[in-house]
Amino acid sequence: MKPKLKMRLGDLLVSEQIIGEEQLQQALAEQKKTGRKLGHTLIDLGFISETQLLTFLSHQLNIPFLDISRRPVPPAVVNLLSEVQARRYRALVLEDLGDEVLVAMSDPADLQALDNLELLLAPKRINVAVSPEAQLMQAFDNLYRRTDQIAQIAGKLEEEYAADEVFDLAALTQGDSDNETTVVKLLQSIFEDAVQMRASDIHIEPGDKSLRIRQRVDGLLQENVLKEVNIAAALVLRLKLMAGLDISEKRLPQDGRFHMEIKGHKIDVRMSTMPIYHGESVVMRLLDQSAGLLTLNETGMPPHILARVRRQIKRPHGMLLVTGPTGSGKTTTLYGILSELNTADRKIITVEDPVEYQLPRINQVQVNHKIGLDFSNVLRTTLRQDPDIIMVGEMRDQETVEIGLRGALTGHFVLSTLHTNDAVTSALRLLDMGAAAYLVASALRVIIAQRLVRRVCQNCAAEHQPSAQDRAWLASVSKLDFSNARFRMGSGCQSCNGTGYRGRIGIFEILELDEAMVDAMRTGNPQAFAHAAYQSPNFTPLAESAMGYLREGMTTIEEVARLVEDMSDTPQSLAEDMQQFEWES
């Protein structure tokens, strides 16, 4: 059913006294200058809101006004219109009812667009609904994935490269062959899809009979399997050229980086290759430089932890550690602290591998192991550069740890990271790495441990009642009262790609070393240290912090259970294992 207005839109709005005649004439004059549609012009001038206009059109045309942001739409239905057609006519197919389709439009009064849509979707009849343009544009970004485009280009590329063909490296380097053009198009589609899905990493993994292209979204991998395994070598060659790697070396791992701009996003790509049985595996970490650095306020720290962190970073000397596994957000937290400390009266030097974000006023040193410019060597020189604050990307060995600790004792504030499970084990890990107990006790001031858990999609979140088994599990692992908890779960929508989750939230614990902990550390008693830490009135373990977010409906039992399982290696067990360790006092 194609709706039609009985009068022109402007006249109808005036007759219903939604706008005045003077406003209509002003809008018509502006429309002649801009060429935009009258409805958009009225909204731009502030004479009417988009919701008012769409509600009016819904009533006049006797069509539904739909909020499509929470509506899941099957890919097969969406693809009844191509992305180009959908964006051109601001139209999205929502349902396929056999002989009819339901189509949401931002301007159902656009008769020319309706005529064209009827031709494109024939022989199916069109039932029209009206939806906000912003929701439609968001839906286009969420629903039109590049997977089909990637598969089509991969098929074309496989036809161009025979299975036993020897690649012409010179032609690839020049980049002017038809094959190379196809490779570039395929890579462009892969990167565009990754940026569109907010992926943090891209994995290219050749197998025996398939090529897997996987993306890490909100911490979990999503897979796209291509049967054109023969194209893997061409992709890897092109990526090596972009990263400035040795394209003739396939037996050894290589690391590189390059920059690119995708859909208005400036992306810094860190690339790692590794030889595997069926070729070379490539992993690329995507850093969106255009998104900007998060401030300390934007890291997601709860106010009570944020206040304690701010108090600690005002110290003139000492060591602050941020700990957690790879991908837990340690770098984001460190850069947030640095951005707050970055003032004209402080000299800050960082030693990083690699430098992820460039910060004004801060002297950032890129480690280069090939020429002997490693953490310990740079750190020694750094101490002679009269810094106030030093950031060491990671405490990797005994030498780096001891230099950092001594720097913290000689008037410098030292920031660094460790790959450990929680705050309590981090202090013991320094000793396990060979640092003297008295150095750790004297220099270490505070440890921030963190994890990231997936956040319930705010678009499709609904109340959820956990099972009796889930409630019993919660009672066994947490001391919190869940009787009045607000459990929520996402049903899956276009905004979250059907997962029920969108984005991640940080879980933090902070351990500020007090007198009891320092004494236990200095006297070489790991069990006493762990006991003192857990008895501290201001210490809340990571798992318990996650339970608080669960009770507020910000995450799910599934996510919290995954975190609790990850934390199964307790600090107490580590302390028991370290009883055999010879402490230096």
C-alpha positions as CSV (number, residue, x, y, z in Angstrom):
1,M,0.0,0.0,0.0
2,K,1.5,3.3,-1.1
3,P,0.3,6.2,1.1
4,K,-0.5,9.6,-0.5
5,L,-1.1,13.0,1.1
6,K,-4.3,14.7,0.0
7,M,-2.6,18.1,0.3
8,R,1.0,19.3,0.2
9,L,2.9,18.7,3.4
10,G,3.3,22.4,4.2
11,D,-0.3,23.3,3.7
12,L,-1.4,20.3,5.9
13,L,0.9,21.4,8.7
14,V,-0.5,25.0,8.6
15,S,-4.1,23.7,8.4
16,E,-3.5,21.6,11.6
17,Q,-1.9,24.7,13.2
18,I,1.4,22.8,13.8
19,I,3.3,25.6,12.1
20,G,2.2,29.1,11.1
21,E,1.9,30.5,7.5
22,E,4.9,32.8,8.1
23,Q,7.0,29.9,9.2
24,L,6.0,27.9,6.1
25,Q,7.0,30.8,3.8
26,Q,10.3,31.1,5.6
27,A,10.9,27.4,5.2
28,L,10.0,27.4,1.5
29,A,12.4,30.3,0.9
30,E,15.2,28.4,2.8
31,Q,14.3,25.3,0.8
32,K,15.0,27.1,-2.5
33,K,18.5,28.0,-1.3
34,T,19.5,24.6,0.1
35,G,17.5,22.2,-2.2
36,R,16.6,20.1,0.9
37,K,13.2,18.6,1.4
38,L,10.6,20.7,3.2
39,G,10.4,18.4,6.2
40,H,14.1,18.5,6.8
41,T,14.1,22.3,6.4
42,L,11.4,22.8,9.0
43,I,13.3,20.6,11.4
44,D,16.6,22.4,10.7
45,L,14.9,25.8,11.4
46,G,13.5,24.5,14.7
47,F,9.8,25.0,13.7
48,I,9.0,21.4,14.3
49,S,10.7,18.4,15.9
50,E,11.4,15.2,13.9
51,T,9.1,13.2,16.3
52,Q,6.3,15.7,15.8
53,L,6.6,15.5,12.0
54,L,6.8,11.7,11.9
55,T,3.8,11.4,14.2
56,F,1.9,13.8,12.1
57,L,2.7,11.9,8.9
58,S,1.8,8.6,10.6
59,H,-1.6,9.9,11.5
60,Q,-2.2,11.6,8.1
61,L,-1.1,8.6,6.0
62,N,-2.6,6.0,8.4
63,I,0.7,4.1,8.6
64,P,2.5,2.9,11.7
65,F,5.3,5.0,13.4
66,L,8.0,2.4,14.4
67,D,10.9,2.6,16.7
68,I,13.2,0.2,14.8
69,S,16.3,0.6,17.1
70,R,15.2,-2.5,19.1
71,R,13.9,-4.5,16.3
72,P,16.0,-7.5,15.1
73,V,16.0,-7.9,11.3
74,P,17.2,-11.0,9.6
75,P,20.1,-10.4,7.1
76,A,18.1,-12.1,4.3
77,V,15.3,-9.6,4.7
78,V,17.6,-6.6,4.9
79,N,19.4,-7.6,1.7
80,L,16.2,-7.4,-0.3
81,L,17.5,-3.9,-0.9
82,S,21.2,-3.2,-1.5
83,E,23.0,-0.8,0.9
84,V,23.2,1.8,-1.9
85,Q,19.5,1.6,-2.5
86,A,18.6,1.7,1.1
87,R,20.7,4.7,1.9
88,R,19.6,6.5,-1.3
89,Y,15.9,6.2,-0.5
90,R,16.3,6.1,3.3
91,A,14.4,2.9,3.4
92,L,14.9,-0.4,5.3
93,V,13.0,-3.7,4.7
94,L,11.9,-5.0,8.1
95,E,9.7,-8.0,7.3
96,D,9.2,-10.3,4.4
97,L,5.6,-11.7,4.5
98,G,5.8,-13.6,1.2
99,D,3.7,-11.4,-1.1
100,E,4.3,-8.3,0.9
101,V,7.2,-6.6,2.6
102,L,7.2,-4.0,5.5
103,V,9.5,-1.1,4.7
104,A,10.4,1.7,7.1
105,M,11.1,5.1,5.6
106,S,12.1,8.4,7.0
107,D,9.9,10.3,4.4
108,P,6.9,8.2,3.3
109,A,5.6,11.3,1.5
110,D,8.4,11.0,-1.1
111,L,6.3,9.5,-3.9
112,Q,9.3,9.2,-6.3
113,A,11.2,7.1,-3.8
114,L,8.1,4.9,-3.2
115,D,7.7,4.4,-7.0
116,N,11.4,3.3,-7.3
117,L,11.1,1.0,-4.3
118,E,8.0,-0.7,-5.8
119,L,10.1,-1.5,-8.9
120,L,13.0,-2.7,-6.9
121,L,10.9,-5.0,-4.7
122,A,8.5,-6.2,-7.3
123,P,6.5,-8.4,-7.4
124,K,6.1,-8.0,-3.6
125,R,3.7,-5.3,-2.4
126,I,5.0,-2.6,-0.1
127,N,3.5,-1.8,3.3
128,V,5.1,1.4,4.5
129,A,6.0,2.5,8.1
130,V,7.7,5.7,9.2
131,S,10.8,5.8,11.4
132,P,13.3,8.5,12.5
133,E,16.1,9.0,10.0
134,A,18.8,8.8,12.6
135,Q,17.5,5.3,13.5
136,L,17.6,4.3,9.9
137,M,21.1,5.5,9.4
138,Q,22.3,3.7,12.5
139,A,20.5,0.5,11.2
140,F,22.3,0.8,7.8
141,D,25.6,0.9,9.6
142,N,24.7,-2.1,11.9
143,L,22.9,-4.3,9.4
144,Y,24.8,-3.9,6.1
145,R,27.9,-6.0,6.9
146,R,30.7,-6.5,4.4
147,T,30.6,-10.3,4.6
148,D,28.9,-10.8,1.2
149,Q,31.1,-8.2,-0.4
150,I,34.2,-9.9,1.1
151,A,33.1,-13.3,-0.2
152,Q,32.4,-11.9,-3.7
153,I,35.8,-10.2,-3.9
154,A,37.5,-13.3,-2.5
155,G,35.9,-15.4,-5.2
156,K,37.0,-13.0,-7.9
157,L,40.5,-13.0,-6.5
158,E,40.7,-16.8,-6.5
159,E,39.8,-16.8,-10.2
160,E,42.7,-14.4,-10.8
161,Y,45.2,-16.5,-8.9
162,A,45.6,-20.1,-9.9
163,A,46.3,-22.5,-7.1
164,D,49.9,-23.2,-8.3
165,E,50.6,-19.6,-9.5
166,V,53.9,-18.0,-8.4
167,F,53.2,-14.5,-7.3
168,D,54.9,-11.6,-9.1
169,L,56.4,-9.7,-6.2
170,A,57.5,-6.8,-8.5
171,A,53.9,-6.4,-9.7
172,L,52.6,-6.5,-6.1
173,T,55.1,-3.9,-5.1
174,Q,54.1,-1.6,-7.9
175,G,50.4,-2.1,-7.1
176,D,49.2,-1.5,-10.7
177,S,48.1,-5.0,-11.7
178,D,44.4,-6.1,-11.8
179,N,45.2,-8.8,-9.2
180,E,46.6,-6.2,-6.8
181,T,43.6,-4.0,-7.3
182,T,41.3,-6.9,-6.3
183,V,43.5,-7.6,-3.2
184,V,43.3,-3.9,-2.1
185,K,39.5,-4.0,-2.6
186,L,39.2,-7.1,-0.4
187,L,41.4,-5.6,2.3
188,Q,39.4,-2.4,2.2
189,S,36.2,-4.3,2.7
190,I,37.7,-6.3,5.6
191,F,38.8,-3.1,7.3
192,E,35.6,-1.3,6.7
193,D,33.6,-4.2,8.2
194,A,35.9,-4.3,11.2
195,V,35.5,-0.5,11.8
196,Q,31.8,-0.7,11.4
197,M,31.6,-3.5,14.0
198,R,33.9,-1.7,16.4
199,A,36.4,-4.6,16.2
200,S,39.6,-4.3,18.2
201,D,41.5,-7.0,16.3
202,I,41.4,-8.7,12.9
203,H,42.8,-12.3,12.6
204,I,43.6,-13.8,9.1
205,E,44.1,-17.6,9.5
206,P,44.7,-19.8,6.5
207,G,43.6,-23.5,6.9
208,D,43.7,-26.6,4.8
209,K,40.4,-25.9,3.0
210,S,39.3,-22.5,4.2
211,L,40.4,-19.1,5.1
212,R,39.1,-17.7,8.4
213,I,38.8,-13.9,8.9
214,R,37.9,-13.2,12.5
215,Q,37.2,-10.0,14.3
216,R,37.3,-9.4,18.1
217,V,34.3,-7.4,19.1
218,D,33.7,-6.6,22.8
219,G,36.4,-9.2,23.7
220,L,35.0,-12.1,21.8
221,L,35.9,-13.3,18.3
222,Q,33.3,-13.4,15.4
223,E,34.2,-15.6,12.4
224,N,33.8,-15.3,8.7
225,V,34.9,-18.4,6.8
226,L,35.9,-18.2,3.1
227,K,36.4,-21.2,0.9
228,E,39.0,-19.4,-1.2
229,V,42.0,-20.4,0.8
230,N,44.4,-19.8,-2.1
231,I,44.1,-16.0,-1.7
232,A,45.7,-16.0,1.7
233,A,49.2,-15.6,0.4
234,A,48.1,-12.5,-1.7
235,L,46.5,-10.9,1.4
236,V,49.6,-11.5,3.5
237,L,52.0,-10.2,0.9
238,R,50.0,-7.0,0.5
239,L,49.8,-6.5,4.3
240,K,53.5,-7.0,4.6
241,L,54.1,-4.3,2.0
242,M,51.9,-1.9,3.9
243,A,53.7,-2.6,7.2
244,G,57.2,-2.4,5.7
245,L,58.0,-6.1,6.4
246,D,60.2,-8.5,4.5
247,I,57.9,-10.0,1.9
248,S,60.4,-12.8,1.2
249,E,60.6,-14.0,4.8
250,K,57.9,-16.6,5.6
251,R,59.7,-18.8,8.1
252,L,60.0,-16.3,11.0
253,P,57.5,-14.1,12.8
254,Q,57.5,-10.4,12.0
255,D,56.0,-7.3,13.6
256,G,55.1,-4.0,11.9
257,R,52.6,-1.2,11.8
258,F,50.9,1.1,9.3
259,H,48.3,3.9,9.3
260,M,45.1,4.1,7.3
261,E,41.8,6.1,7.1
262,I,38.6,4.1,6.9
263,K,35.2,5.8,6.9
264,G,36.5,8.9,8.5
265,H,38.4,7.0,11.2
266,K,42.2,7.4,11.4
267,I,43.3,3.9,12.3
268,D,46.8,2.8,13.6
269,V,47.3,-0.8,12.7
270,R,49.8,-3.0,14.7
271,M,50.5,-6.1,12.7
272,S,52.0,-9.5,13.7
273,T,52.7,-12.4,11.4
274,M,53.5,-16.0,12.5
275,P,54.3,-19.0,10.3
276,I,51.8,-21.8,10.7
277,Y,51.3,-25.1,8.9
278,H,49.2,-23.8,6.1
279,G,50.9,-20.5,5.5
280,E,51.2,-17.4,7.7
281,S,48.7,-16.2,10.4
282,V,48.2,-12.4,10.6
283,V,46.8,-10.6,13.6
284,M,46.2,-6.8,13.4
285,R,45.3,-4.6,16.4
286,L,43.2,-1.6,15.4
287,L,43.7,1.6,17.3
288,D,41.2,4.3,16.4
289,Q,43.3,7.5,16.8
290,S,40.4,9.7,15.7
291,A,38.4,8.6,18.8
292,G,40.8,10.4,21.0
293,L,42.2,9.4,24.4
294,L,39.9,8.7,27.3
295,T,40.3,10.9,30.3
296,L,40.4,9.4,33.8
297,N,36.7,10.3,34.2
298,E,35.9,8.4,31.0
299,T,37.6,5.1,32.0
300,G,34.5,3.9,33.8
301,M,36.1,3.8,37.3
302,P,33.5,4.1,40.1
303,P,33.6,7.4,41.9
304,H,35.1,6.0,45.1
305,I,37.9,4.3,43.3
306,L,38.5,7.3,41.1
307,A,38.9,9.5,44.1
308,R,41.5,7.1,45.6
309,V,43.4,7.0,42.4
310,R,43.5,10.8,42.1
311,R,44.8,11.0,45.7
312,Q,47.6,8.5,44.9
313,I,48.8,10.1,41.7
314,K,49.4,13.3,43.5
315,R,52.3,11.7,45.4
316,P,55.7,13.0,44.4
317,H,57.3,9.5,44.3
318,G,56.5,5.8,44.5
319,M,55.2,3.2,42.1
320,L,51.7,2.6,40.8
321,L,51.0,-0.6,38.9
322,V,48.0,-1.3,36.6
323,T,47.5,-5.0,36.2
324,G,45.4,-7.5,34.2
325,P,45.6,-9.8,31.2
326,T,46.0,-8.7,27.6
327,G,43.0,-6.7,26.4
328,S,41.8,-5.7,29.9
329,G,42.2,-2.0,29.3
330,K,45.5,-1.4,31.2
331,T,46.8,1.0,28.5
332,T,43.6,3.0,28.5
333,T,43.8,3.5,32.3
334,L,47.5,4.5,32.1
335,Y,47.0,7.0,29.4
336,G,44.0,8.4,31.3
337,I,46.3,8.9,34.3
338,L,49.0,10.5,32.2
339,S,46.6,12.9,30.5
340,E,45.6,14.1,34.0
341,L,49.2,14.4,35.1
342,N,50.3,16.1,31.9
343,T,50.8,19.7,33.0
344,A,53.5,22.3,32.1
345,D,55.3,22.0,35.5
346,R,55.9,18.3,35.2
347,K,58.4,16.4,32.9
348,I,57.0,13.1,31.9
349,I,58.9,10.4,30.0
350,T,57.4,7.1,28.8
351,V,59.1,3.9,27.6
352,E,56.8,1.9,25.5
353,D,56.7,-1.0,23.1
354,P,55.0,0.2,21.0
355,V,53.9,3.9,21.4
356,E,50.2,3.5,21.0
357,Y,49.0,7.2,21.3
358,Q,51.1,10.3,20.8
359,L,50.7,12.8,23.7
360,P,51.7,16.4,23.5
361,R,54.4,17.6,26.0
362,I,55.3,14.0,26.9
363,N,58.6,12.5,25.8
364,Q,57.7,9.1,24.5
365,V,60.5,6.5,23.7
366,Q,59.8,3.6,21.4
367,V,61.7,0.4,22.4
368,N,63.8,-1.2,19.7
369,H,65.3,-4.5,20.7
370,K,67.1,-5.0,17.4
371,I,69.5,-2.2,18.3
372,G,69.7,-2.9,22.0
373,L,67.2,-0.2,22.9
374,D,65.3,-2.3,25.4
375,F,63.3,-1.3,28.5
376,S,66.2,-1.5,31.0
377,N,68.6,0.5,28.9
378,V,66.1,3.2,28.1
379,L,65.1,3.3,31.8
380,R,68.6,3.9,33.0
381,T,68.9,6.9,30.6
382,T,65.5,8.1,31.5
383,L,66.5,8.5,35.2
384,R,69.3,10.9,34.0
385,Q,66.8,13.1,32.1
386,D,65.4,14.7,35.3
387,P,61.8,13.4,34.9
388,D,59.1,13.9,37.5
389,I,57.0,11.0,36.2
390,I,58.1,7.9,34.3
391,M,55.8,5.4,32.6
392,V,57.2,2.0,31.7
393,G,55.0,0.1,29.3
394,E,55.5,-3.2,31.1
395,M,57.6,-4.8,33.9
396,R,59.0,-7.7,31.9
397,D,62.2,-8.8,33.7
398,Q,64.1,-8.4,37.0
399,E,66.4,-5.7,35.7
400,T,63.5,-3.5,34.6
401,V,61.6,-4.1,37.8
402,E,64.6,-3.2,40.0
403,I,65.5,0.0,38.1
404,G,61.8,1.1,38.2
405,L,61.6,0.4,42.0
406,R,64.9,2.3,42.6
407,G,63.6,5.2,40.5
408,A,60.5,5.3,42.6
409,L,62.7,5.5,45.7
410,T,64.8,8.4,44.4
411,G,62.1,11.0,43.9
412,H,60.2,9.8,40.8
413,F,56.6,8.7,40.4
414,V,56.7,5.5,38.3
415,L,53.7,4.0,36.4
416,S,53.8,0.6,34.9
417,T,51.8,-2.6,34.1
418,L,52.0,-6.3,35.0
419,H,50.2,-9.2,33.4
420,T,48.7,-10.7,36.6
421,N,45.3,-11.8,37.7
422,D,44.6,-9.3,40.5
423,A,46.1,-6.7,42.8
424,V,47.3,-9.0,45.6
425,T,49.2,-11.4,43.3
426,S,50.9,-8.4,41.5
427,A,52.9,-7.5,44.6
428,L,54.0,-11.1,45.0
429,R,54.8,-11.4,41.3
430,L,57.4,-8.6,41.6
431,L,59.2,-10.8,44.2
432,D,58.8,-13.8,42.0
433,M,60.6,-11.9,39.3
434,G,63.6,-11.4,41.6
435,A,63.0,-8.0,43.1
436,A,64.3,-7.5,46.6
437,A,61.5,-7.6,49.2
438,Y,62.7,-4.4,50.9
439,L,62.6,-2.5,47.5
440,V,59.0,-3.6,46.8
441,A,58.0,-2.8,50.4
442,S,59.6,0.7,50.2
443,A,58.6,1.7,46.7
444,L,55.2,0.1,45.8
445,R,52.3,2.4,46.8
446,V,49.2,1.3,45.0
447,I,48.0,-1.5,42.6
448,I,45.0,-1.1,40.3
449,A,43.7,-4.4,38.9
450,Q,41.1,-4.4,36.1
451,R,39.0,-6.5,33.7
452,L,36.5,-5.7,31.0
453,V,33.1,-7.4,30.9
454,R,30.4,-7.0,28.2
455,R,27.7,-4.5,29.0
456,V,24.1,-5.4,28.4
457,C,22.8,-3.7,25.2
458,Q,20.8,-0.7,26.4
459,N,18.7,-0.8,23.3
460,C,17.2,-4.3,23.8
461,A,17.7,-4.8,27.5
462,A,14.8,-6.3,29.4
463,E,14.1,-7.6,32.9
464,H,15.3,-11.1,33.5
465,Q,14.7,-13.6,36.2
466,P,17.6,-15.9,36.9
467,S,17.0,-19.6,37.4
468,A,17.1,-21.2,40.9
469,Q,20.5,-22.7,39.9
470,D,21.9,-19.3,39.0
471,R,20.7,-17.8,42.3
472,A,22.2,-20.7,44.2
473,W,25.5,-20.1,42.5
474,L,25.4,-16.4,43.3
475,A,24.8,-17.2,47.0
476,S,27.8,-19.5,47.0
477,V,30.3,-17.0,45.5
478,S,29.1,-13.6,46.7
479,K,28.2,-12.0,50.0
480,L,26.0,-9.4,48.4
481,D,22.2,-9.5,48.8
482,F,20.5,-10.1,45.5
483,S,16.9,-10.2,46.8
484,N,16.2,-6.8,45.2
485,A,18.6,-7.0,42.3
486,R,17.7,-5.7,38.9
487,F,18.7,-8.5,36.6
488,R,18.6,-7.6,32.9
489,M,19.5,-9.3,29.7
490,G,19.6,-8.2,26.1
491,S,17.2,-10.0,23.6
492,G,19.4,-9.2,20.6
493,C,18.8,-6.3,18.2
494,Q,20.4,-4.6,15.2
495,S,22.4,-2.3,17.5
496,C,24.2,-5.2,19.2
497,N,24.3,-7.5,16.1
498,G,22.0,-9.9,17.9
499,T,24.4,-10.6,20.8
500,G,22.5,-8.8,23.6
501,Y,25.7,-6.9,24.5
502,R,27.1,-3.7,23.2
503,G,30.4,-2.2,24.5
504,R,32.3,-3.2,27.7
505,I,32.5,-1.8,31.2
506,G,35.6,-1.8,33.4
507,I,35.7,-3.8,36.6
508,F,38.4,-2.4,39.0
509,E,40.0,-3.2,42.3
510,I,42.5,-1.0,44.1
511,L,45.0,-2.1,46.7
512,E,46.7,0.7,48.7
513,L,49.6,-0.7,50.7
514,D,49.1,0.1,54.4
515,E,51.5,-0.5,57.3
516,A,50.5,-4.1,57.8
517,M,51.0,-5.1,54.2
518,V,54.4,-3.3,54.0
519,D,55.5,-5.1,57.2
520,A,54.5,-8.5,55.8
521,M,56.2,-7.7,52.5
522,R,59.5,-6.6,54.2
523,T,59.6,-9.6,56.6
524,G,58.9,-12.1,53.8
525,N,55.5,-13.5,54.7
526,P,53.3,-13.9,51.6
527,Q,50.4,-15.4,53.5
528,A,50.4,-12.5,56.0
529,F,50.5,-10.0,53.1
530,A,47.5,-11.7,51.4
531,H,45.7,-11.8,54.7
532,A,46.4,-8.1,55.4
533,A,45.2,-7.1,51.9
534,Y,41.9,-9.0,52.2
535,Q,41.3,-7.6,55.7
536,S,41.8,-4.0,54.5
537,P,38.5,-2.2,55.0
538,N,38.9,-0.3,51.6
539,F,39.7,-3.4,49.5
540,T,36.9,-4.9,47.3
541,P,38.0,-7.9,45.1
542,L,37.4,-7.8,41.4
543,A,34.7,-10.5,41.5
544,E,32.8,-8.7,44.2
545,S,32.9,-5.4,42.2
546,A,31.5,-7.3,39.2
547,M,28.7,-8.6,41.3
548,G,27.8,-5.0,42.1
549,Y,27.4,-4.3,38.3
550,L,25.3,-7.5,38.0
551,R,23.0,-6.3,40.8
552,E,22.5,-3.0,39.0
553,G,21.6,-4.7,35.7
554,M,24.7,-3.5,33.8
555,T,26.0,-6.9,32.9
556,T,24.8,-10.5,33.1
557,I,25.4,-13.7,35.2
558,E,27.1,-15.2,32.2
559,E,29.7,-12.4,32.1
560,V,30.3,-12.4,35.8
561,A,30.6,-16.2,35.8
562,R,33.3,-15.9,33.1
563,L,35.2,-13.4,35.3
564,V,34.9,-15.5,38.4
565,E,36.2,-18.6,36.6
566,D,39.1,-16.5,35.3
567,M,39.9,-15.5,38.9
568,S,40.0,-19.1,40.1
569,D,43.7,-19.0,40.8
570,T,43.5,-17.3,44.2
571,P,46.2,-15.2,45.8
572,Q,46.2,-17.5,48.7
573,S,47.3,-20.4,46.5
574,L,50.1,-18.3,45.0
575,A,51.3,-17.3,48.5
576,E,51.4,-21.0,49.4
577,D,53.5,-21.8,46.3
578,M,55.9,-19.0,47.1
579,Q,56.7,-20.4,50.5
580,Q,59.6,-22.1,48.8
581,F,60.8,-18.8,47.5
582,E,64.0,-17.4,49.1
583,W,63.1,-13.9,50.2
584,E,65.7,-11.1,50.2
585,S,65.3,-8.8,53.1
